[in-house]
Amino acid sequence: MRRTVYVIARGLLAALLLCAAPVSAQSQGQSVIANDVRVEGAQRIEPDTVRSYVSIRRGDPITAQAMDESLKKLFATGLFADVLIRQEGDSVVVRVVENPIINRIAFEGNKRITNEVLRDEVKLRPRVVYTRTRVQSDVQRLIDVYRRSGRFAATVEPKVVQLPQNRVDLIFEVNEGPETEIRRITFIGNKRFSDKALRGVVQTKETAWYRFLSSDDTYDPDRLTFDRELLRRFYLSQGYADFRVVSAVAELTPDREGFFVTFTIEEGERYRFGKVDVSSALRDLKPEALRSLVTIREGDWYDADAVEQVITRLTEEVGNLGYAFVEIRPQVRRDREKRVIDVTFNVREGPRVFVERIDIEGNVRTIDKVIRREFPLVEGDAFNASKLNRARRRIQNLGFFEKVEVSNTAGSAPDKTVIKANVRERATGEISFGAGFSSSAGVLGDIGIRERNLLGKGQDLFLKFQLGASASEIELSFTEPYFMDRKLSAGFDIFHSTRDLTDESSYERETTGFGFRMGYNLTEHLDQSLRYRFSRDEVMNVESDASLAVREQEGVATTSLVGQTLTLDRRDSRFDPTDGYVVRWFTDLAGLGGSVHYLRNRVTGTHFFPLPGQLVLSIGGGAGYILGINDDVRITDRFYLGGASLRGFATYGAGPRDIASDDALGGNWYYNNTVEVSFPLGLPNEFGIRGRVFNDIGSIGKVDVSSVDTNDTGSLRAAAGIGVSWKSPFGPVSMDIGKAYLKEDFDDLEIVRFNFGTRF
């Protein structure tokens, strides 16, 4: 028995010595020289391609280090599911198992997000090598897409269908799950403002039934970060200069269908403005010339927004004075004991920086040219912050974009900067519906179709139809804002309308004509437009008991006129102004041909004032006068007051009338004034509902009529009322209720006016 064990042990020892002999030889510098590198298992990939990744060539020594290095290189290609390298005598054998090729990628179970969106997100494509690592990366990308849309319970399961020739179909099975809602938003540390008030500041909202058209009540970590900034801005605008957000935490509920969001804040003390001054380090620029632009006063509550507004005004003014390289920095000195903040606006020369290029992002329909031409800067110009702000306002005033962000970043050299414009487009097509009611005319309605950004070129095409019991109209209008690639707008109008004024003035009117117009900028805020218009006007179907002043003008008249409009616009926004003013002066001269001759002038204007509590005060009005040239002014050319121009009175409701027939005759002059305050109604801001109170006054008079007796009193009319407006998802909706308190017995009154519209 012992002898048997001894023989076996000797045999094993001999075998081990024989196996170790090559290693010993290699360790002594006697490496085996490779005579061949043989590839096994390759199907699609050429053997020479595999050999190119192997570190051992024919004639090279075979070492463990070289084989290990070759193994890593082959795996790094991503072409193989498995690789084995071994030595057989003086040959190196490389055996590979190729990864399959993707034949098709499909998505199943997705309803909220389309296949196109998901396909753009994944990196794998048909005819690309399939690997588990790439699939898992794409799975995570798809999950991130659903999380960004507020679905944190979404799951994605990849499935592989084996096909011949080492191909596979890759299917992502999606379980979208319910939308992850915001169930509660709470604040810790707030003393000055309630939770309800702060919920109105942040963009994230608690889930409610009326938010079915909004995504603000779904959890978005990026939005939560933005909410921190919104809170900071809000408190700084209220004087809390030491405010900070300690944390913003979103806790997922156990059912993974909702979040509890908690903001922990420190309000700090409230500060007032101390001394406010301006200093200038620029040659020939005195601080006294800029102090009038500083609207901050000592003793006011500190407001960071007000500081930024002053910086913007100073930057624009200094830029307009010809200083291209300038920067304005506020020097802040905080006295914590007295709780005051002194601010000195230091105006000094900035670094000499030039525009390297202008990048535009986010525009899908709108071509780059439409946006780029609104920049008063071009590549190579000296960078100017005031011109950059001007570009942002111009792009916003186009009305094509929901969001406009214009900023500058460092360029390729210290003296170069890159301007970036990031926009998000809005619907520019409109279908507008209008409705009104008066005690005399009944229901009126109109429909208009408009595309303000035709084919993404910024062109404006408008087609309007009006149908109603008392009026019908068709109008085609086209405007090219940059005619011949110059800052010169040009357009034309073709129109035909009929108006039943039987209840107002005992006649019907038909007008057909066309017009041409052009406009240009005189300065940054001052524009002028010129126009020519030819029309054929007919007073027809005059009733037998109509006023003699109406019957005398029955028939056809032609009008050929030239006119101009001068507009000074300093509003902060053309579409939703809260500050600034706009004034327009209209002049028309008729008589260059045609049968009608007159000179007409009209001025309108509105000034907007922001008030505390998101209130906006607007004061507006207008006045006009028409002078007949060698003839009386026709009834169709006179001014009329009422309706939109004087709420509480019907259209044509206020003004001179024939005593016998009660027909409205219009007037050769008029004036009106409106004072209105709009205010939030306490509803969530995303509703877009605001209320208003208004007071309208006006008067109209002087009729070129000697054949009849008229009620041409020229007395003051006035009405007051309330209204509400709603920026609905389907377009603007508004309603006004007015009550006349200064009126004449012969005036025609109207209590309710209503209109609505929609966009596509």
NORNORLIN-V350271 format. One record per residue. N is the residue number from 1. RES is the residue in one small letter. PHI is phi as a letter, one per 20 degrees, with the letter a starting at -180 (NA if undefined). OMEGA is omega in whole degrees, -180 to 180 (NA if undefined). D_CENTER is the distance of its C-alpha to the mean C-alpha in Angstrom with 1 decimal. Layout:
[[N	RES	PHI	OMEGA	D_CENTER] [N	RES	PHI	OMEGA	D_CENTER]]
This chain:
[[1	m	NA	179	95.6] [2	r	f	-179	95.1] [3	r	f	179	95.9] [4	t	f	180	93.3] [5	v	f	-179	90.6] [6	y	f	-180	91.7] [7	v	f	-180	91.5] [8	i	f	-180	87.9] [9	a	f	179	86.8] [10	r	f	179	88.3] [11	g	f	180	86.5] [12	l	f	180	83.1] [13	l	f	179	83.6] [14	a	f	179	84.6] [15	a	f	179	81.5] [16	l	f	180	79.2] [17	l	f	179	81.0] [18	l	f	180	80.5] [19	c	f	-178	76.8] [20	a	f	-175	76.4] [21	a	g	180	78.3] [22	p	f	180	75.4] [23	v	f	179	73.3] [24	s	f	179	76.2] [25	a	f	180	76.6] [26	q	f	180	73.0] [27	s	f	179	73.2] [28	q	e	177	76.1] [29	g	n	180	74.2] [30	q	d	-177	75.5] [31	s	f	176	72.1] [32	v	f	-180	72.2] [33	i	e	-179	71.0] [34	a	f	176	68.5] [35	n	e	-177	70.1] [36	d	b	172	67.3] [37	v	c	-173	63.7] [38	r	d	-178	63.5] [39	v	d	179	60.3] [40	e	c	174	60.5] [41	g	n	-179	58.0] [42	a	f	179	55.6] [43	q	d	180	54.5] [44	r	e	-173	51.5] [45	i	e	-180	51.6] [46	e	f	177	54.4] [47	p	g	179	57.0] [48	d	f	177	56.7] [49	t	f	178	53.0] [50	v	f	-178	54.1] [51	r	f	-177	56.8] [52	s	f	179	54.3] [53	y	e	-179	52.9] [54	v	e	-176	56.4] [55	s	f	-178	57.7] [56	i	d	176	61.3] [57	r	d	176	62.7] [58	r	g	-178	66.2] [59	g	n	177	68.6] [60	d	e	175	66.4] [61	p	f	178	67.8] [62	i	e	180	66.6] [63	t	c	178	65.2] [64	a	f	-180	63.4] [65	q	f	-180	60.8] [66	a	f	179	60.1] [67	m	f	178	59.9] [68	d	f	179	57.5] [69	e	f	178	55.2] [70	s	f	179	55.3] [71	l	f	-179	54.4] [72	k	f	180	51.2] [73	k	f	-179	50.2] [74	l	f	178	50.6] [75	f	f	-178	48.6] [76	a	f	180	45.8] [77	t	f	-176	45.3] [78	g	m	-178	43.9] [79	l	e	-170	46.1] [80	f	c	175	48.8] [81	a	e	179	49.0] [82	d	b	180	52.4] [83	v	c	176	54.5] [84	l	c	178	58.2] [85	i	c	180	60.2] [86	r	b	178	64.0] [87	q	d	174	67.1] [88	e	c	-176	69.9] [89	g	m	179	72.8] [90	d	d	178	71.5] [91	s	d	173	68.5] [92	v	d	-178	65.0] [93	v	d	178	63.6] [94	v	d	180	59.8] [95	r	d	-176	58.9] [96	v	c	171	55.3] [97	v	c	-174	53.4] [98	e	f	170	50.4] [99	n	f	180	47.0] [100	p	f	176	46.1] [101	i	d	180	43.6] [102	i	f	178	40.6] [103	n	e	-176	41.1] [104	r	b	175	38.1] [105	i	d	-178	35.2] [106	a	c	178	34.3] [107	f	c	180	32.3] [108	e	c	176	33.8] [109	g	n	-179	32.7] [110	n	e	179	28.9] [111	k	c	-176	27.3] [112	r	f	-179	23.8] [113	i	d	-173	22.9] [114	t	f	177	24.0] [115	n	g	-177	26.6] [116	e	f	-180	24.3] [117	v	f	180	22.0] [118	l	f	-179	25.2] [119	r	f	178	27.0] [120	d	f	-176	24.3] [121	e	e	-176	24.7] [122	v	f	-179	28.5] [123	k	e	179	30.4] [124	l	f	-179	33.5] [125	r	b	172	34.0] [126	p	g	-178	37.0] [127	r	m	175	39.9] [128	v	d	-179	39.0] [129	v	f	179	41.5] [130	y	e	171	41.2] [131	t	c	-179	41.6] [132	r	f	-179	41.2] [133	t	f	179	39.3] [134	r	f	179	36.6] [135	v	f	180	36.4] [136	q	f	177	36.1] [137	s	f	179	33.2] [138	d	f	177	31.4] [139	v	f	-180	32.2] [140	q	f	177	30.6] [141	r	f	179	27.4] [142	l	f	177	27.2] [143	i	f	178	27.9] [144	d	f	177	25.1] [145	v	f	-180	22.7] [146	y	f	178	23.9] [147	r	f	177	23.8] [148	r	f	177	20.1] [149	s	e	174	19.7] [150	g	n	-179	22.0] [151	r	d	-177	25.3] [152	f	e	177	27.7] [153	a	e	-178	30.7] [154	a	f	176	30.0] [155	t	c	179	32.8] [156	v	c	-180	33.3] [157	e	d	179	36.9] [158	p	e	177	37.8] [159	k	c	-178	40.7] [160	v	d	177	42.8] [161	v	d	-178	44.9] [162	q	f	179	47.7] [163	l	c	177	48.4] [164	p	f	177	51.3] [165	q	m	176	51.4] [166	n	l	176	49.6] [167	r	d	180	46.3] [168	v	b	167	44.0] [169	d	e	-180	41.3] [170	l	d	-177	38.6] [171	i	c	175	37.2] [172	f	e	178	34.6] [173	e	e	-173	35.4] [174	v	d	169	32.4] [175	n	d	-171	32.8] [176	e	f	-179	29.3] [177	g	m	180	30.7] [178	p	f	176	29.0] [179	e	f	-178	25.6] [180	t	e	-172	26.1] [181	e	e	174	25.2] [182	i	e	-176	25.0] [183	r	e	-179	28.3] [184	r	b	174	28.6] [185	i	c	-179	26.9] [186	t	c	180	29.5] [187	f	c	178	29.8] [188	i	d	178	33.0] [189	g	o	-179	34.0] [190	n	e	179	32.1] [191	k	d	-176	34.4] [192	r	f	-177	32.6] [193	f	c	-178	29.7] [194	s	f	176	30.3] [195	d	g	-179	28.7] [196	k	f	180	27.0] [197	a	f	-178	25.4] [198	l	f	175	24.2] [199	r	f	177	22.8] [200	g	f	180	20.5] [201	v	e	-176	19.3] [202	v	f	180	18.6] [203	q	e	176	15.8] [204	t	f	-176	18.5] [205	k	c	173	20.3] [206	e	f	-178	23.7] [207	t	f	177	24.2] [208	a	b	-175	24.9] [209	w	f	-175	25.5] [210	y	e	180	22.7] [211	r	d	-178	20.0] [212	f	f	178	20.7] [213	l	e	-178	17.3] [214	s	c	176	15.7] [215	s	d	-178	16.3] [216	d	f	-180	16.4] [217	d	e	172	20.2] [218	t	d	-174	20.8] [219	y	f	177	21.9] [220	d	b	-178	19.8] [221	p	f	178	21.4] [222	d	f	178	18.4] [223	r	f	179	16.8] [224	l	f	176	20.2] [225	t	f	177	20.2] [226	f	f	178	16.9] [227	d	f	177	18.7] [228	r	g	179	21.6] [229	e	f	178	19.5] [230	l	f	177	18.1] [231	l	f	-180	21.7] [232	r	f	-180	22.9] [233	r	f	-179	20.6] [234	f	f	-178	21.6] [235	y	f	177	25.3] [236	l	f	178	25.2] [237	s	f	180	23.8] [238	q	d	176	26.7] [239	g	o	-177	29.3] [240	y	e	-173	30.0] [241	a	f	-179	30.1] [242	d	e	-175	32.0] [243	f	f	172	29.6] [244	r	b	175	29.0] [245	v	e	-178	27.9] [246	v	f	-179	31.0] [247	s	a	173	29.7] [248	a	c	-171	27.1] [249	v	d	175	29.0] [250	a	d	-179	28.1] [251	e	d	180	31.3] [252	l	f	-180	31.6] [253	t	f	-178	33.8] [254	p	g	-180	37.0] [255	d	e	178	35.9] [256	r	l	-179	32.8] [257	e	d	-179	30.7] [258	g	b	180	29.2] [259	f	c	167	28.4] [260	f	d	-178	29.7] [261	v	d	-179	27.4] [262	t	c	174	29.2] [263	f	d	174	28.0] [264	t	d	-173	31.0] [265	i	c	171	30.4] [266	e	c	-175	32.6] [267	e	f	-176	31.8] [268	g	m	-179	34.4] [269	e	e	179	35.7] [270	r	e	-175	33.9] [271	y	d	171	34.2] [272	r	d	174	34.4] [273	f	f	172	33.9] [274	g	e	179	37.2] [275	k	f	179	37.9] [276	v	c	-175	35.0] [277	d	b	177	35.8] [278	v	c	174	34.7] [279	s	c	-177	36.7] [280	s	c	175	36.5] [281	a	d	-179	38.1] [282	l	e	180	37.2] [283	r	f	177	40.1] [284	d	m	177	40.5] [285	l	d	-178	37.5] [286	k	e	179	38.8] [287	p	g	-178	37.0] [288	e	g	-179	38.1] [289	a	f	-176	35.8] [290	l	d	-174	32.7] [291	r	f	-180	33.9] [292	s	f	180	32.7] [293	l	e	180	29.1] [294	v	e	-177	29.7] [295	t	e	179	29.0] [296	i	f	180	30.1] [297	r	c	178	33.6] [298	e	f	-179	36.2] [299	g	o	176	36.6] [300	d	f	174	33.0] [301	w	f	-180	31.5] [302	y	f	-178	29.8] [303	d	b	-180	26.0] [304	a	f	178	24.2] [305	d	f	179	21.1] [306	a	f	177	23.5] [307	v	f	179	24.9] [308	e	f	179	21.6] [309	q	f	178	21.1] [310	v	f	178	24.6] [311	i	g	180	24.1] [312	t	f	180	21.2] [313	r	f	180	23.4] [314	l	f	180	26.4] [315	t	f	180	24.7] [316	e	f	-178	23.5] [317	e	f	179	26.9] [318	v	f	177	28.9] [319	g	f	179	26.9] [320	n	f	178	27.6] [321	l	f	174	31.3] [322	g	o	178	31.5] [323	y	e	-174	31.3] [324	a	f	-175	29.3] [325	f	d	-177	30.1] [326	v	b	172	29.5] [327	e	b	-178	28.2] [328	i	c	-179	28.3] [329	r	c	177	29.1] [330	p	e	175	29.9] [331	q	e	-173	33.4] [332	v	d	175	33.5] [333	r	c	-174	36.9] [334	r	d	176	37.0] [335	d	d	-175	40.2] [336	r	f	-179	40.2] [337	e	f	180	43.4] [338	k	e	-179	42.3] [339	r	l	176	38.7] [340	v	c	179	37.4] [341	i	c	175	35.1] [342	d	e	-179	36.0] [343	v	c	173	33.3] [344	t	c	180	34.2] [345	f	e	-178	31.6] [346	n	e	178	33.2] [347	v	d	-178	32.4] [348	r	b	-180	33.8] [349	e	f	179	33.6] [350	g	e	179	31.2] [351	p	f	179	31.8] [352	r	f	-175	32.1] [353	v	c	-180	29.1] [354	f	c	-179	28.1] [355	v	f	178	25.0] [356	e	e	177	26.1] [357	r	a	178	23.2] [358	i	c	179	19.4] [359	d	d	-180	17.7] [360	i	c	-178	14.5] [361	e	c	173	13.0] [362	g	n	180	10.7] [363	n	e	-180	11.0] [364	v	d	179	13.2] [365	r	e	-174	13.9] [366	t	f	-180	13.1] [367	i	f	-177	16.1] [368	d	g	-175	16.2] [369	k	g	-179	18.2] [370	v	f	-180	15.6] [371	i	e	-175	13.5] [372	r	f	-177	16.7] [373	r	f	176	18.3] [374	e	e	179	16.0] [375	f	e	172	17.5] [376	p	f	176	20.7] [377	l	d	173	21.9] [378	v	c	179	23.5] [379	e	g	-180	25.4] [380	g	n	179	28.5] [381	d	f	172	27.4] [382	a	f	-178	28.1] [383	f	f	-179	25.0] [384	n	c	-176	23.9] [385	a	f	180	21.5] [386	s	f	177	21.1] [387	k	f	177	20.2] [388	l	f	177	17.6] [389	n	f	179	15.9] [390	r	f	178	16.5] [391	a	f	179	14.7] [392	r	f	179	11.5] [393	r	f	-180	11.9] [394	r	f	-179	12.8] [395	i	f	177	9.9] [396	q	f	-177	7.5] [397	n	f	173	10.4] [398	l	f	-179	10.4] [399	g	n	-178	8.1] [400	f	e	-168	7.5] [401	f	c	174	3.9] [402	e	f	-177	1.2] [403	k	c	177	2.7] [404	v	c	176	5.7] [405	e	c	179	9.1] [406	v	c	-178	12.3] [407	s	b	177	15.6] [408	n	c	180	19.1] [409	t	c	-179	21.6] [410	a	f	180	25.4] [411	g	e	-176	26.7] [412	s	f	179	29.9] [413	a	b	-178	32.0] [414	p	g	-178	32.1] [415	d	e	180	31.5] [416	k	c	178	28.5] [417	t	c	179	24.8] [418	v	d	178	22.0] [419	i	e	-180	18.6] [420	k	d	176	15.7] [421	a	d	179	12.2] [422	n	d	-176	9.9] [423	v	c	171	6.7] [424	r	c	-171	5.4] [425	e	f	174	6.2] [426	r	d	177	6.4] [427	a	f	180	10.0] [428	t	d	173	11.3] [429	g	e	-179	14.7] [430	e	c	164	16.1] [431	i	d	-176	19.4] [432	s	d	176	20.3] [433	f	d	177	23.4] [434	g	c	179	25.2] [435	a	b	178	28.3] [436	g	b	-179	30.6] [437	f	b	173	34.1] [438	s	c	-176	36.9] [439	s	f	-177	40.5] [440	s	d	-173	41.8] [441	a	d	-180	39.4] [442	g	m	-175	38.4] [443	v	e	175	35.2] [444	l	c	178	32.9] [445	g	b	176	30.1] [446	d	b	178	27.9] [447	i	c	180	25.5] [448	g	c	176	23.1] [449	i	c	-175	21.5] [450	r	b	172	18.8] [451	e	c	-174	16.9] [452	r	e	179	14.8] [453	n	c	-173	14.3] [454	l	f	178	17.8] [455	l	l	179	18.6] [456	g	m	-177	15.6] [457	k	e	179	17.6] [458	g	m	-180	15.6] [459	q	f	-176	18.5] [460	d	d	178	18.5] [461	l	c	-174	21.0] [462	f	c	176	21.9] [463	l	c	-175	24.8] [464	k	c	172	26.0] [465	f	c	175	28.9] [466	q	c	179	30.4] [467	l	c	179	33.2] [468	g	a	-178	35.1] [469	a	f	-174	38.4] [470	s	c	-177	38.4] [471	a	b	171	36.0] [472	s	b	-175	34.7] [473	e	b	170	32.6] [474	i	c	-176	31.2] [475	e	b	175	29.1] [476	l	c	-177	27.6] [477	s	c	178	25.4] [478	f	c	-180	24.0] [479	t	c	172	22.4] [480	e	d	-173	22.2] [481	p	f	179	20.2] [482	y	c	-178	22.1] [483	f	f	-179	25.6] [484	m	l	177	27.8] [485	d	l	176	25.2] [486	r	c	179	25.6] [487	k	f	-176	23.6] [488	l	b	180	25.1] [489	s	e	179	23.6] [490	a	b	-180	26.1] [491	g	a	178	26.3] [492	f	b	179	28.7] [493	d	c	172	29.2] [494	i	c	-172	31.8] [495	f	b	173	32.6] [496	h	b	-178	35.3] [497	s	b	171	35.6] [498	t	c	-178	38.3] [499	r	c	177	38.5] [500	d	e	-180	41.2] [501	l	d	-177	42.1] [502	t	f	-179	45.4] [503	d	f	-177	44.8] [504	e	e	-172	43.5] [505	s	c	173	45.7] [506	s	m	176	48.0] [507	y	b	172	46.6] [508	e	d	-176	44.1] [509	r	c	175	42.0] [510	e	c	-177	41.0] [511	t	c	176	38.8] [512	t	c	-180	38.2] [513	g	a	180	36.9] [514	f	b	179	34.6] [515	g	b	175	32.9] [516	f	c	-179	31.5] [517	r	b	175	29.2] [518	m	b	-179	27.9] [519	g	b	-178	25.9] [520	y	b	180	25.6] [521	n	e	172	24.7] [522	l	e	173	27.6] [523	t	c	-179	25.9] [524	e	f	-176	22.4] [525	h	d	-177	22.1] [526	l	d	-179	24.8] [527	d	c	174	24.6] [528	q	c	176	27.4] [529	s	c	178	27.7] [530	l	d	-177	31.0] [531	r	b	170	31.9] [532	y	c	-177	34.9] [533	r	b	173	35.5] [534	f	c	-179	38.5] [535	s	b	175	39.2] [536	r	d	-178	42.0] [537	d	d	179	42.4] [538	e	c	171	45.0] [539	v	e	-172	46.3] [540	m	c	179	48.1] [541	n	l	179	49.6] [542	v	f	-178	50.7] [543	e	f	-175	52.6] [544	s	f	-180	56.2] [545	d	e	180	55.9] [546	a	f	178	52.9] [547	s	f	177	53.2] [548	l	f	179	55.3] [549	a	f	177	52.4] [550	v	e	-177	50.4] [551	r	f	179	53.3] [552	e	f	-176	54.0] [553	q	d	177	50.6] [554	e	f	-180	50.8] [555	g	p	-173	50.3] [556	v	d	174	48.1] [557	a	c	178	46.6] [558	t	d	-177	44.6] [559	t	c	174	42.1] [560	s	c	-173	41.2] [561	l	c	169	39.1] [562	v	d	-178	37.1] [563	g	b	177	34.5] [564	q	b	174	32.0] [565	t	c	178	29.0] [566	l	d	-174	28.4] [567	t	c	172	25.1] [568	l	d	-173	24.5] [569	d	c	178	21.0] [570	r	c	178	20.4] [571	r	f	178	17.7] [572	d	f	177	15.1] [573	s	b	180	12.5] [574	r	f	-173	13.4] [575	f	d	180	11.8] [576	d	b	-173	12.4] [577	p	f	174	15.1] [578	t	c	-178	17.1] [579	d	b	178	19.2] [580	g	o	-176	20.8] [581	y	b	175	22.4] [582	v	b	180	22.6] [583	v	c	179	26.0] [584	r	c	177	27.1] [585	w	c	-178	30.6] [586	f	d	175	31.7] [587	t	c	177	35.0] [588	d	c	175	36.7] [589	l	c	179	40.2] [590	a	d	179	41.8] [591	g	q	176	45.2] [592	l	e	-169	44.7] [593	g	n	-179	46.5] [594	g	m	-176	46.3] [595	s	d	-177	48.3] [596	v	d	-178	46.0] [597	h	c	176	46.1] [598	y	a	172	44.1] [599	l	c	-176	41.9] [600	r	c	176	39.0] [601	n	c	-180	36.8] [602	r	b	179	34.0] [603	v	c	175	31.8] [604	t	c	179	28.8] [605	g	a	177	26.7] [606	t	b	177	24.7] [607	h	d	-179	24.4] [608	f	d	-180	22.0] [609	f	c	175	23.3] [610	p	f	179	21.7] [611	l	d	178	24.3] [612	p	g	178	25.0] [613	g	m	179	24.0] [614	q	m	175	20.5] [615	l	e	177	22.5] [616	v	c	176	21.6] [617	l	e	176	24.5] [618	s	c	178	24.3] [619	i	c	-177	27.4] [620	g	b	179	27.5] [621	g	r	-180	30.1] [622	g	a	178	31.7] [623	a	b	-179	35.1] [624	g	b	178	36.7] [625	y	b	177	40.2] [626	i	c	-177	41.6] [627	l	d	176	45.0] [628	g	f	-180	47.1] [629	i	d	-180	48.8] [630	n	m	180	52.4] [631	d	a	175	51.4] [632	d	f	178	50.1] [633	v	f	-179	46.4] [634	r	f	-179	45.8] [635	i	f	-179	44.6] [636	t	f	-177	41.6] [637	d	d	-178	40.4] [638	r	f	177	40.9] [639	f	e	175	38.3] [640	y	c	-175	37.8] [641	l	c	180	36.5] [642	g	p	-178	35.2] [643	g	m	-179	32.4] [644	a	f	-179	29.0] [645	s	e	178	30.7] [646	l	b	-178	33.1] [647	r	f	-173	32.2] [648	g	n	177	35.4] [649	f	d	179	37.0] [650	a	f	174	36.8] [651	t	g	-173	35.7] [652	y	m	-171	38.7] [653	g	f	-178	40.0] [654	a	d	175	40.9] [655	g	p	-176	43.2] [656	p	f	178	46.5] [657	r	c	172	48.3] [658	d	f	-177	51.7] [659	i	f	-175	54.1] [660	a	f	-173	56.0] [661	s	e	-177	53.3] [662	d	m	178	50.3] [663	d	e	176	48.1] [664	a	f	-175	45.1] [665	l	d	-179	45.7] [666	g	m	-178	42.7] [667	g	b	179	43.2] [668	n	e	176	43.3] [669	w	b	176	41.2] [670	y	b	166	38.8] [671	y	b	177	36.7] [672	n	b	-179	34.3] [673	n	b	179	32.4] [674	t	c	171	29.9] [675	v	d	-174	29.4] [676	e	c	174	26.7] [677	v	c	176	25.5] [678	s	d	-173	22.6] [679	f	b	175	22.7] [680	p	f	-178	21.5] [681	l	e	-180	24.0] [682	g	n	177	24.4] [683	l	e	177	22.5] [684	p	g	-176	19.8] [685	n	g	-177	16.6] [686	e	f	176	14.8] [687	f	f	-178	17.0] [688	g	m	-179	15.2] [689	i	d	178	18.8] [690	r	c	175	20.2] [691	g	d	177	23.7] [692	r	b	170	25.2] [693	v	c	-175	28.6] [694	f	b	172	29.6] [695	n	c	-179	32.6] [696	d	d	173	33.1] [697	i	c	178	36.1] [698	g	r	178	37.3] [699	s	b	-178	40.3] [700	i	b	-179	41.5] [701	g	a	-179	44.8] [702	k	m	179	47.4] [703	v	d	177	48.3] [704	d	f	-179	50.3] [705	v	c	178	52.7] [706	s	d	-174	56.4] [707	s	e	-178	57.8] [708	v	c	174	56.6] [709	d	e	-177	56.2] [710	t	c	172	52.7] [711	n	e	-177	51.1] [712	d	e	-175	49.5] [713	t	e	-176	49.3] [714	g	m	-176	46.2] [715	s	f	-179	45.9] [716	l	f	173	42.8] [717	r	d	-180	40.8] [718	a	b	178	38.5] [719	a	b	177	36.6] [720	a	c	180	34.7] [721	g	a	-180	32.6] [722	i	c	179	29.8] [723	g	b	178	26.7] [724	v	b	177	23.8] [725	s	c	-177	20.3] [726	w	c	172	18.2] [727	k	e	-175	14.6] [728	s	f	175	15.9] [729	p	f	-179	14.5] [730	f	e	179	16.7] [731	g	p	-178	15.4] [732	p	f	177	16.6] [733	v	c	-180	20.1] [734	s	b	177	22.3] [735	m	b	178	26.0] [736	d	c	174	28.3] [737	i	c	-176	31.9] [738	g	c	179	33.9] [739	k	c	179	37.6] [740	a	f	178	39.4] [741	y	c	168	41.9] [742	l	c	-174	43.0] [743	k	b	173	44.1] [744	e	d	-177	47.0] [745	d	f	-177	49.0] [746	f	e	179	48.1] [747	d	f	177	44.3] [748	d	d	-173	42.4] [749	l	d	178	40.1] [750	e	b	-176	37.1] [751	i	e	-172	36.0] [752	v	d	170	32.9] [753	r	c	-175	29.9] [754	f	b	173	27.4] [755	n	b	180	24.5] [756	f	b	-179	21.8] [757	g	b	177	19.5] [758	t	b	179	17.5] [759	r	c	174	14.9] [760	f	c	NA	15.4]]
